Structures are given as structure tokens and as C-alpha cells.
Amino acid sequence: MDAAFHVHSALGPGLLETVYEVALEHELKKRGLAVKRQEPVGIVYDGIRFEEGFRADLVVGDCVIIELKSVEAVAPVHKKQLLTYLRLTNKKLGLLVSFGAPVIKDGLFRVVNGLEE
């Protein structure tokens, strides 16, 4: 969350998601974290394995998915999207970050797989 704060403070809101993605990846790596960007994630559908079902924006330490948005307001579908990513990867924790929010604390949301809403 602190890394997202630093990126938002330096760049401000309103840029493309990819700009925030590379900057946040850099900020997290500076802090000594293992980060994968645009990580392909396979899925199984109808008994067939597809090697690239979707791409996770950032995967930190092989246990946290960070989904980035650049929108003024996060919609419920954004949280559901991240929850689906967590379910498909069998990961427990995700962080939804919207860099479009005027204040970054209003754009940070923790999503937990297996937690009742």
C-alpha cells in the first residue's frame, strides 16, 4: 500500500494503467519483493487446459495478486474480477488499486478469497 502511495504521489491520477504498472513494479522491487508483471495464468475449461486464460497485472511473492485500475470510482465488478483471479489461481489475497482516485487511500481495496462478504 505504501508503494502505491509513493507511485500515486509522484505521478498523480489519470494516466494509463500500464504507466502505474511499471512504476509500481519498480517500487516493489526496490523494496526487495519478488514481482512478476503481466503473469500469464492458465485455466481449465470444459476439461481443456488453456495456458493463458488471463494475465495478472502484478503477482508479488507468488502469493498476492495486484489488480490495477485507472478509474475515478471502483465498481463492484472490479472486486469480483480480482476475486475470480484469486479463485482461479488458488491464492488467498489480492489488492485492487485504482490510481484514478484523487486520493490513493480511496482507491485501495483488499480482496480475500474464501472470506464471506
C-alpha positions in Angstrom: 0.0 0.0 0.0 2.9 2.3 0.8 4.4 1.6 -2.6 1.1 2.5 -4.3 1.0 5.8 -2.3 4.5 6.7 -3.5 3.7 6.0 -7.1 0.4 7.9 -6.9 2.1 10.9 -5.1 4.8 11.0 -7.8 2.6 10.6 -10.9 -0.8 11.7 -9.9 -4.1 10.3 -11.1 -5.3 9.9 -14.7 -2.5 8.1 -16.5 -2.9 4.7 -18.3 -2.8 1.6 -16.2 0.4 0.4 -17.8 2.3 3.5 -16.5 1.3 2.7 -13.0 2.0 -0.9 -13.5 5.7 -0.4 -14.5 6.2 2.2 -11.8 4.6 0.0 -9.0 6.6 -3.0 -10.2 9.8 -0.9 -9.9 8.8 0.5 -6.4 8.0 -3.0 -5.1 11.3 -4.4 -6.4 13.2 -1.6 -4.8 11.8 -2.9 -1.5 13.2 -6.3 -2.2 10.0 -8.0 -3.2 9.7 -10.6 -6.0 7.3 -9.2 -8.5 6.0 -10.7 -11.8 4.3 -8.3 -14.2 1.6 -9.4 -16.7 2.0 -13.0 -15.5 0.1 -15.4 -17.8 -2.3 -17.6 -15.8 -3.7 -20.8 -17.3 -7.3 -22.0 -16.7 -9.1 -25.3 -17.2 -12.4 -25.0 -19.1 -14.5 -27.9 -20.3 -11.7 -30.3 -19.4 -9.2 -28.5 -21.5 -6.2 -26.5 -20.1 -5.7 -23.2 -21.7 -2.2 -21.9 -20.8 -3.2 -18.2 -21.0 -6.7 -17.7 -19.6 -5.8 -14.2 -18.4 -2.8 -12.1 -17.3 -2.4 -10.9 -13.8 -1.2 -7.3 -13.6 1.3 -7.9 -10.8 2.0 -11.0 -8.7 4.0 -10.3 -5.6 5.9 -13.1 -3.9 3.8 -15.7 -5.8 1.0 -15.2 -3.2 -0.6 -11.7 -3.7 -2.3 -10.6 -7.0 -2.4 -6.8 -7.5 -5.0 -5.7 -10.0 -4.6 -2.1 -11.2 -7.2 0.3 -12.5 -7.1 3.9 -13.5 -10.8 4.8 -12.9 -12.4 7.5 -10.7 -14.6 5.0 -8.9 -14.1 1.3 -8.4 -17.2 -0.7 -9.4 -18.3 -3.9 -7.7 -17.3 -5.8 -10.9 -13.7 -4.8 -10.4 -13.6 -6.5 -7.0 -15.4 -9.6 -8.4 -12.8 -9.7 -11.2 -10.0 -9.9 -8.7 -11.8 -12.4 -6.6 -12.2 -14.6 -9.7 -8.5 -14.3 -10.4 -7.8 -15.4 -6.8 -10.1 -18.4 -7.1 -8.6 -19.5 -10.4 -5.0 -19.3 -9.0 -5.9 -20.7 -5.6 -4.4 -17.6 -3.9 -5.9 -16.0 -0.8 -5.0 -12.3 -1.0 -5.4 -9.6 -3.7 -5.1 -5.9 -3.7 -7.2 -3.7 -6.1 -5.5 -0.4 -6.7 -7.3 2.4 -8.6 -4.8 5.1 -9.4 -7.7 7.2 -10.8 -8.8 8.2 -7.3 -7.9 11.7 -6.3 -6.6 10.3 -3.0 -4.9 6.9 -3.2 -6.4 5.7 0.1 -9.8 5.9 -1.6 -8.6 3.6 -4.4 -7.1 0.8 -2.3 -9.2 -2.4 -1.6 -8.2 -5.7 -0.1 -9.9 -8.8 -1.6 -9.7 -12.1 0.2 -10.5 -15.5 -1.4 -12.6 -17.6 0.9 -13.9 -14.8 3.1 -17.6 -14.3 3.4 -18.8 -10.9 2.2 
